[in-house]
Amino acid sequence: MNIKICGLRESKNIKQIAALKPDFLGFIFYEKSKRVVKKLDKSILKYLPDSIKTVAVFVNQDLEEVTEIMNYYGFDYAQIHGNESPEYCKSLFLENIKIIKAFGIDESFDFYKLNEYKDFCEFFLFDTKDINYGGSGKTFNWEILNKYNIQKPFFLSGGIGLDNIDKVLKFKHPMLSGIDLNSKLETSYGYKSKEKTNKIIKIIHMKYIEPDNNGYYGEYGGAFIPEMLYPNVKELQDNYLEIINSENFVSEYASLLNDYAGRPTPLFYSESLSKKYSANIFIKREDLNHTGSHKLNNTLGQVLLAKKLNKKRVIAETGAGQHGVATATACALAEISCTIYMGEKDIKRQANNVDRMKLLGAEIVAADGGSKSLKDAINHAIREWINNPVDTYYLLGSIVGPHPYPDMVTRFQSVISREIKQQLKTKTGSEDPDYVIACIGGGSNAIGAFYHFINNEKTKLIAVEAGGKGVNSGKTAASITLGKKGIIHGSKTYLMQTEDGQIVEPHSVSAGLDYPGIGPAHAYLYDTNSIEVTSVVDKEALDAAFDFSKKEGIIPALESAHALAYLNKMKFKKNDVVVVNLSGRGEKDMEIYQEYLKDNNCKN
């Protein structure tokens, strides 16, 4: 969620607020505003952090004056806040000036007219309608924006402060891209309180599970990396937000999700499970996403980012193989070279996915050290990235690793929960379920299913870990349940380790959950009681997979079967609405399923 602080004008205060690193800073050049910039020290703008975009605000001003101010100060955006026509915006657009077009909103606002502006703007901004064109400290009815259905991101403005930020953060819209803050943070006109601004920025970041500027979710996250890897990670940190929030990227990525991946994926009402558990059980069918899992949501986004960064080669790690297949698929589409690192043990138990990756043109490299599984594949991929920093992009598959990977993967996977809300609204009349259940390893499918329900008072979020042979058996992957705080693959989180800090090798029948740690966002959610963490053992997951296959004609991935298995341990009220995220399909696990049938003397 972008944070824009507007109405700054004094050098000392600009430096104070810039140090908090909001995403945008706004300066008003409208003479009638109480926050008008009389004299702005141009040199201050040059020393702002690179991550901050600067915005000049104008109201019905002469085009020549706007262009002159934009060029003199080198502002990144012009916010046009008056009654300017589409032709006016087009004139600035043709001067290569990026535009945020603001509109005052009330019950009678005609959203159809925005179509005339959308081709010339990077963002819209919706403010409370006021004769003084903003800065009134008054809010409007945000629900009016449910009428807005244009594929153009927008900022929400109008009387937003610490007294109502919780209500603001409960408002959801797929195109809501940022929050504009002004008068409610002031100690006097144009002077923002450092304390209030710092507090509200932290609240917004944590609500949307966004890290701070150093990549921390509370005490978890960060970028604990060797010096040789620093340039690679710094390049991503400096550029990823600007690229993935740009209009061109948003449009291209949305098109890939819809037209190539096949989104939105269905939300299926399971009659058999609903009858069995006396509740309304819905299955989010990520198994029907192209390549057979949620993983493509992330790889399409990251490969597109890699191309924007002019990388010529992509490397990735994979456990169950679904991330590898999704990476190879996205690379084939983008015509970019692809190398996949995979644990030697996983190569054997996921042979079908290995064949798929090869068919898609990827080179497969076996990780033959340690447990010969996902952890070791990540180690190999990171070493390769260190040796080839200039032309190679490392595509991490889960919300683990150094900043910005956890945040980046979260953003790409959040489409899952966004769709769930929209689909539930259509099917049940309410967009908020009572429960969302997802399996959790590194955590990408879980964060995707949870994201838009985090801190929602109605919805309980349940993360199901791989219990393996039993949480206390020594053969498990229950990394939150058993984990201690430590560093793994570049971030601080919970991980299974011995008293002297040595990583405990994980075990799960499911290759995709066979990881000793957890994403830092999930560690933070766990500590703040925002999610409930539980586990099921291998046998419970296998039994649930067979039962679901026979009753619904859907063969789930073993990872997803862990989430399905936990339904047996829950007690529901009659009208409860439950969503289980089916993160992938089970063809990749057929050898394991066949072995289980053989060992248990089962018949088809």
C-alpha positions in Angstrom: 0.0 0.0 0.0 1.6 3.3 -1.1 1.7 6.1 1.5 1.5 9.7 0.3 2.2 12.6 2.7 0.9 15.8 1.2 1.0 19.5 2.1 4.7 19.8 3.2 6.5 23.1 2.8 9.2 23.7 5.5 12.7 22.4 5.0 13.1 21.0 8.5 9.8 19.2 8.4 10.4 17.8 4.9 13.6 16.2 6.2 11.8 14.8 9.3 9.0 13.2 7.3 11.3 12.0 4.4 13.4 10.1 7.1 10.3 8.0 7.7 10.4 7.0 4.1 6.8 7.3 2.8 6.3 6.4 -0.8 5.3 9.8 -2.0 5.7 13.4 -0.7 3.4 16.2 -2.0 4.0 19.9 -2.3 1.1 22.3 -3.0 1.5 25.1 -5.5 -2.1 26.4 -5.4 -2.1 30.0 -4.1 -5.4 29.8 -2.2 -4.3 26.7 -0.2 -3.3 27.2 3.4 -0.4 24.9 2.7 0.9 26.5 -0.4 4.6 26.4 -0.9 6.0 29.9 -0.8 9.6 29.0 -1.2 10.9 25.5 -1.6 14.6 24.7 -1.2 15.4 22.8 -4.5 18.4 21.2 -3.0 16.3 19.3 -0.4 14.6 17.3 -3.2 17.9 16.0 -4.5 18.8 14.4 -1.2 15.5 12.6 -0.6 15.8 8.8 -0.4 15.6 7.2 -3.9 12.4 5.3 -2.9 10.4 8.5 -2.4 8.5 10.0 -5.3 7.8 13.7 -5.3 4.5 15.3 -6.3 3.6 18.9 -7.2 -0.1 19.7 -6.6 -1.9 22.2 -8.9 -5.5 23.5 -9.1 -6.8 24.9 -12.4 -3.4 26.5 -13.1 -2.0 27.6 -16.4 -0.3 24.7 -18.4 2.8 26.8 -18.9 3.1 27.5 -15.2 2.7 23.8 -14.3 5.3 22.7 -16.9 7.7 25.3 -15.7 7.5 24.3 -12.0 7.7 20.6 -12.9 10.9 21.1 -14.9 12.5 23.5 -12.5 12.2 21.2 -9.4 12.2 17.9 -11.3 9.1 16.5 -9.6 8.1 12.9 -10.4 4.4 13.5 -10.6 1.9 16.4 -11.2 -1.3 16.1 -9.1 -4.0 17.9 -11.0 -6.6 18.7 -8.3 -9.1 21.0 -9.9 -11.7 21.0 -12.8 -9.1 20.3 -15.5 -10.4 18.8 -18.7 -9.1 15.5 -20.3 -7.5 17.7 -23.0 -5.6 19.6 -20.3 -4.3 16.3 -18.9 -3.4 15.1 -22.4 -1.3 18.2 -23.0 0.8 17.4 -19.9 0.9 13.7 -20.8 2.4 14.7 -24.1 5.1 16.6 -22.3 6.1 13.3 -20.6 4.7 14.5 -17.2 3.3 11.7 -15.1 -0.2 12.7 -13.7 -2.2 11.9 -10.6 -5.7 13.3 -11.4 -7.7 14.1 -8.3 -11.5 14.2 -8.1 -13.8 15.4 -5.3 -16.3 12.7 -4.5 -19.9 12.8 -3.2 -23.0 10.7 -3.8 -23.7 12.2 -7.2 -20.3 11.7 -8.7 -20.3 10.3 -12.2 -17.6 7.6 -12.5 -18.2 7.1 -16.2 -16.4 10.4 -17.0 -13.2 9.0 -15.7 -12.9 7.0 -18.9 -12.0 10.2 -20.7 -9.0 10.7 -18.3 -7.6 7.2 -17.8 -5.3 7.1 -20.7 -3.4 10.1 -19.6 -3.0 9.4 -15.9 -0.8 7.1 -13.8 -3.2 7.2 -10.8 -6.6 8.7 -9.8 -7.0 10.3 -6.4 -10.4 10.4 -4.7 -10.9 13.1 -2.1 -13.8 14.6 -0.3 -15.7 17.1 -2.4 -14.9 20.6 -1.1 -15.0 24.2 -2.4 -11.3 24.6 -1.4 -10.2 21.5 -3.4 -9.0 19.3 -0.5 -7.3 19.7 2.9 -10.7 20.0 4.6 -10.0 17.2 7.1 -13.4 15.7 6.1 -14.1 12.2 5.0 -16.6 10.9 2.4 -18.5 7.7 2.2 -15.8 5.3 0.8 -18.4 2.7 -0.2 -19.3 5.0 -3.1 -16.1 3.8 -4.7 -17.6 0.3 -5.2 -19.0 1.9 -8.3 -15.5 2.4 -9.6 -14.6 -0.4 -12.0 -11.8 1.0 -14.2 -8.5 -0.8 -14.3 -6.6 2.2 -13.0 -5.0 2.3 -9.5 -6.1 5.1 -7.1 -5.2 6.9 -3.9 -7.8 7.3 -1.2 -7.8 10.8 0.4 -10.0 13.0 2.6 -9.7 13.4 6.4 -7.6 10.3 7.1 -5.7 10.2 10.4 -5.0 8.1 13.5 -8.6 8.5 14.6 -10.0 6.6 11.6 -7.1 4.7 10.0 -8.6 1.4 11.3 -11.8 2.1 9.5 -9.9 3.1 6.3 -7.9 -0.1 6.4 -11.1 -2.2 6.5 -12.2 -0.7 3.2 -11.1 -3.0 0.3 -11.0 -2.3 -3.4 -8.9 -4.2 -6.0 -7.6 -0.9 -7.5 -6.8 0.8 -4.1 -3.1 1.5 -4.5 -2.4 4.1 -1.8 -3.5 6.3 1.0 -3.1 10.1 0.9 -2.5 11.8 4.3 -2.5 15.5 5.0 -4.4 17.7 7.5 -5.0 15.1 10.2 -1.2 14.7 10.8 -0.6 18.5 11.3 0.4 20.5 14.3 -0.1 23.6 12.2 -0.9 24.3 8.5 1.8 22.6 6.4 3.7 21.2 9.4 3.4 17.4 9.9 3.9 15.8 13.3 6.8 13.3 13.1 5.3 11.2 15.8 1.8 10.9 14.3 3.3 10.3 10.8 5.6 7.6 12.0 2.8 5.9 14.0 0.3 5.9 11.1 3.0 4.6 8.6 3.7 1.7 10.9 0.0 0.9 11.3 -0.6 0.9 7.5 2.5 -1.3 6.9 1.4 -3.9 9.5 -2.2 -3.9 8.4 -1.2 -4.9 4.9 1.6 -7.0 6.0 4.1 -4.8 4.4 7.6 -4.6 5.8 9.3 -1.3 6.8 11.9 0.2 4.6 14.6 -2.3 5.9 12.4 -5.3 5.2 11.2 -6.0 8.7 7.8 -7.3 9.8 8.1 -6.3 13.5 11.4 -8.0 14.4 11.3 -10.5 11.5 12.7 -10.2 8.0 15.6 -8.0 7.0 18.3 -8.8 4.5 21.1 -10.8 6.2 23.3 -11.4 3.2 27.0 -11.8 2.4 28.8 -8.7 1.0 29.1 -10.4 -2.4 25.3 -10.6 -2.7 24.6 -7.0 -1.7 24.6 -5.4 -5.1 22.1 -8.0 -6.4 19.7 -7.5 -3.6 20.2 -3.7 -3.5 19.2 -3.5 -7.2 15.9 -5.2 -6.4 15.3 -3.2 -3.3 15.8 0.1 -5.2 13.7 -0.8 -8.2 11.0 -3.4 -7.5 8.2 -1.1 -6.1 8.6 1.5 -8.8 8.4 -1.1 -11.5 5.6 -3.3 -10.2 3.4 -0.3 -9.3 3.9 1.4 -12.7 0.8 1.6 -15.0 2.6 -0.4 -17.7 3.5 -3.3 -15.4 0.1 -3.4 -13.7 -1.6 -3.6 -17.0 0.7 -6.2 -18.5 0.7 -8.4 -15.4 -3.1 -8.2 -15.1 -3.4 -9.3 -18.8 -1.1 -12.3 -18.2 -3.1 -13.4 -15.1 -6.4 -13.2 -17.0 -5.5 -14.3 -20.5 -2.6 -16.7 -19.9 -2.9 -18.1 -16.4 -6.7 -18.3 -16.6 -7.6 -16.2 -13.6 -9.8 -15.8 -11.7 -9.7 -19.4 -10.5 -13.1 -20.8 -9.4 -14.4 -20.9 -5.9 -16.1 -24.3 -5.7 -18.9 -25.2 -3.2 -18.2 -28.7 -2.0 -21.5 -30.4 -1.3 -19.8 -33.5 0.1 -17.6 -31.7 2.6 -20.4 -29.3 3.5 -22.7 -32.2 4.3 -19.9 -34.0 6.2 -19.0 -31.1 8.4 -22.4 -29.3 8.6 -21.0 -26.1 7.3 -20.6 -24.3 4.0 -17.2 -25.4 2.6 -15.8 -23.7 -0.4 -12.6 -24.7 -2.3 -10.4 -22.1 -3.9 -9.3 -23.9 -7.1 -5.7 -22.8 -7.5 -5.1 -26.2 -9.0 -6.9 -24.9 -12.1 -4.4 -22.1 -12.5 -2.2 -22.7 -15.5 0.6 -25.2 -14.6 -1.5 -26.6 -11.8 -0.8 -24.4 -8.8 -0.7 -20.9 -7.3 3.0 -20.7 -8.2 2.4 -19.1 -11.6 0.9 -15.9 -10.0 4.4 -15.2 -8.6 6.6 -16.4 -11.5 4.7 -14.4 -14.1 5.2 -11.3 -12.0 8.9 -11.9 -11.3 9.9 -12.8 -14.8 8.1 -9.7 -16.1 10.2 -7.7 -13.5 13.4 -9.5 -14.6 12.7 -8.3 -18.2 12.2 -4.8 -17.0 15.6 -5.0 -15.2 17.1 -6.2 -18.5 18.1 -9.6 -17.1 19.0 -12.3 -19.7 18.7 -15.4 -17.5 16.5 -16.6 -14.6 17.5 -19.1 -11.9 15.2 -20.6 -9.4 14.9 -23.3 -6.7 12.0 -25.8 -6.3 10.9 -28.5 -3.9 7.7 -30.2 -5.1 8.5 -28.9 -8.6 5.5 -26.7 -9.1 7.5 -23.5 -8.6 10.1 -24.9 -11.1 7.4 -25.7 -13.7 5.8 -22.3 -13.2 9.2 -20.6 -13.5 10.1 -22.6 -16.7 6.6 -21.8 -18.1 7.0 -18.0 -17.5 10.5 -18.0 -18.9 9.4 -19.9 -22.0 6.7 -17.3 -22.6 9.1 -14.5 -22.1 11.8 -16.2 -24.2 14.4 -16.0 -21.4 17.0 -18.6 -20.3 16.0 -20.7 -17.3 18.0 -22.9 -14.8 16.2 -24.7 -12.0 18.0 -26.0 -8.8 16.3 -29.0 -7.2 17.2 -31.3 -4.3 18.4 -34.7 -5.5 15.8 -36.4 -3.3 13.0 -34.2 -4.8 14.1 -34.9 -8.3 13.4 -38.6 -7.7 10.0 -38.2 -6.0 8.8 -35.5 -8.4 10.0 -37.0 -11.7 6.9 -35.9 -13.6 7.5 -32.2 -12.8 11.2 -32.6 -13.7 10.1 -33.9 -17.2 7.8 -31.0 -17.6 10.5 -28.5 -16.8 12.8 -30.1 -19.3 10.1 -30.0 -21.9 9.6 -26.3 -21.3 13.3 -25.7 -22.0 14.7 -25.4 -18.5 18.1 -26.8 -17.3 17.8 -28.9 -14.1 20.7 -28.9 -11.6 20.6 -31.4 -8.7 21.4 -30.2 -5.2 23.2 -33.2 -3.7 24.2 -31.8 -0.3 22.5 -31.8 3.1 19.1 -33.3 3.0 19.0 -33.1 -0.8 15.7 -31.1 -0.6 14.4 -27.6 -0.9 16.8 -26.0 1.6 19.8 -27.2 -0.3 18.3 -26.2 -3.6 18.0 -22.6 -2.3 21.7 -22.7 -1.1 22.8 -23.8 -4.6 20.7 -21.1 -6.3 22.1 -18.3 -4.1 25.7 -19.4 -4.8 25.0 -19.3 -8.5 23.5 -15.8 -8.2 26.6 -14.5 -6.3 28.7 -15.7 -9.2 26.6 -14.2 -11.9 25.2 -10.9 -10.6 24.9 -8.8 -13.7 22.8 -10.8 -16.2 21.0 -13.3 -13.8 17.8 -12.9 -11.9 17.1 -15.1 -8.9 13.4 -16.0 -8.8 12.5 -17.1 -5.3 9.3 -19.1 -5.0 8.0 -18.4 -1.5 7.8 -15.5 1.0 11.3 -16.4 2.4 14.7 -15.0 1.7 16.1 -11.5 2.1 14.1 -8.3 1.6 12.4 -7.6 -0.9 11.5 -11.2 -1.8 8.9 -11.8 1.0 7.1 -8.6 0.2 7.3 -9.1 -3.6 5.9 -12.6 -3.5 3.2 -11.6 -1.1 2.0 -8.8 -3.5 1.9 -11.2 -6.4 0.0 -14.0 -4.5 -2.5 -11.6 -2.8 -4.7 -12.0 -5.9 -5.9 -15.2 -4.3 -7.6 -13.6 -1.4 -8.8 -10.6 -3.5 -10.7 -13.1 -5.7 -12.1 -15.0 -2.7 -13.7 -11.8 -1.4 -15.2 -11.0 -4.7 -16.5 -14.5 -5.3 -17.9 -15.0 -1.9 -19.8 -11.7 -2.2 -21.5 -13.1 -5.3 -22.2 -16.6 -3.8 -23.1 -15.8 -0.3 -23.8 -12.0 -0.1 -20.9 -11.5 2.2 -17.2 -11.2 1.2 -15.9 -12.3 4.6 -15.8 -16.1 5.5 -15.6 -17.4 9.0 -12.5 -19.4 8.3 -9.7 -19.5 5.7 -7.5 -22.6 5.9 -4.3 -23.1 4.0 -1.3 -25.4 4.2 2.0 -23.7 5.1 5.6 -24.4 4.3 7.6 -21.4 3.2 4.2 -19.7 3.1 3.3 -18.3 -0.3 -0.1 -19.9 -0.9 -1.1 -19.2 2.7 -0.2 -15.5 2.5 -2.0 -15.3 -0.8 -5.2 -16.8 0.7 -4.9 -14.8 4.0 -3.8 -11.4 2.8 -7.1 -9.5 2.4 -8.5 -11.0 5.5 -5.7 -10.2 7.9 -6.9 -8.4 11.0 -10.5 -9.0 9.8 -12.5 -9.5 13.1 -14.9 -12.0 11.4 -12.4 -14.2 9.6 -10.2 -16.7 11.4 -7.0 -17.7 9.5 -5.7 -21.2 10.0 -2.2 -22.2 8.8 -1.6 -26.0 8.7 2.0 -27.1 9.0 3.4 -30.5 7.9 3.6 -32.6 11.0 5.5 -35.4 9.2 5.7 -38.5 11.4 4.6 -36.4 14.4 5.6 -33.0 15.8 7.7 -34.6 18.5 9.0 -37.5 16.4 12.1 -35.8 15.1 10.7 -36.3 11.6 8.6 -33.2 11.0 8.4 -29.8 9.2 6.4 -28.0 11.8 8.7 -25.0 11.8 6.5 -22.5 13.6 5.4 -25.0 16.3 8.9 -26.1 17.0 10.9 -23.2 15.7 13.2 -20.7 17.4 14.1 -17.3 16.2 17.1 -17.4 13.9 18.5 -16.5 10.4 17.9 -18.7 7.4 18.4 -17.8 3.7 18.8 -14.1 4.4 16.0 -13.3 6.8 15.2 -13.5 10.5 12.3 -15.8 11.3 11.3 -19.0 13.1 13.2 -22.1 12.1 13.9 -25.5 13.4 17.4 -25.6 15.0 19.4 -27.3 17.6 20.5 -25.6 20.9 23.8 -24.5 19.2 22.0 -23.1 16.2 22.4 -25.9 13.6 19.4 -26.3 11.3 17.3 -29.4 12.0 16.6 -31.3 8.7 12.8 -31.2 8.1 10.6 -34.1 7.0 7.3 -34.2 5.2 5.7 -36.6 2.7 5.0 -33.4 0.8 8.0 -32.0 -0.9 6.6 -28.5 -1.0 6.3 -28.3 2.8 9.7 -29.8 3.4 11.4 -26.6 4.7 12.8 -25.9 8.1 11.7 -22.3 8.3 8.8 -20.0 7.6 8.4 -16.6 5.9 9.0 -13.6 8.2 5.5 -12.3 7.6 4.0 -15.4 9.0 6.3 -15.3 12.0 5.0 -11.8 12.7 1.4 -12.9 12.2 1.9 -15.8 14.6 3.4 -13.6 17.3 0.6 -11.1 17.0 -2.1 -13.8 17.2 -3.3 -12.9 13.7 -3.2 -16.5 12.5 -3.7 -19.9 14.2 -1.0 -22.4 13.5 -1.6 -26.2 13.7 -0.4 -29.3 12.0 -1.4 -32.7 10.6 0.8 -35.7 10.1 1.7 -37.5 6.8 -1.0 -40.2 7.2 -3.8 -37.7 7.9 -2.8 -35.7 4.8 -2.8 -38.9 2.6 -6.1 -40.1 4.0 -7.7 -36.7 3.3 -6.3 -36.7 -0.3 -7.9 -40.1 -1.0 -11.2 -39.2 0.6 -11.4 -35.8 -1.3 -10.4 -37.5 -4.6 -13.2 -40.1 -4.4 -15.9 -37.7 -3.2 -15.2 -34.7 -5.4 -13.3 -36.1 -8.4 -10.4 -33.7 -7.6 -7.0 -35.1 -6.9 -5.3 -32.6 -4.6 -1.6 -31.9 -4.2 -0.2 -33.4 -1.0 0.5 -29.9 0.3 -3.1 -28.9 -0.1 -4.2 -32.2 1.4 -2.8 -31.0 4.8 -5.3 -28.2 4.8 -8.2 -30.5 3.8 -7.1 -32.9 6.6 -7.5 -30.3 9.3 -11.2 -30.1 8.6 -11.5 -33.4 10.6 -10.2 -31.6 13.7 -12.6 -28.7 13.6 -16.1 -28.0 14.9 -18.3 -25.7 12.9 -21.5 -23.9 13.4 -24.3 -24.7 11.0 -24.0 -21.5 8.9 -20.2 -21.1 9.0 -18.6 -20.3 5.7 -15.2 -22.0 5.3 -12.7 -21.5 2.5 -9.9 -24.1 1.9 -7.2 -23.0 -0.4 -6.4 -25.9 -2.8 -3.0 -24.7 -3.7 -2.2 -27.3 -6.4 -3.2 -30.5 -8.1 -2.0 -34.0 -7.3 -0.6 -35.4 -10.5 2.9 -34.7 -9.3 2.3 -36.9 -6.3 1.0 -40.0 -8.0 4.0 -42.1 -7.2 3.6 -41.4 -3.5 -0.2 -42.0 -3.7 0.4 -45.3 -5.5 3.0 -46.4 -2.9 0.6 -45.5 -0.1 -2.1 -47.6 -1.7 0.3 -50.5 -2.0 1.5 -50.3 1.6 -2.0 -50.1 2.9 -3.5 -52.8 0.7 -6.0 -50.3 -0.7 -8.0 -50.8 -3.8 -9.1 -48.3 -6.4 
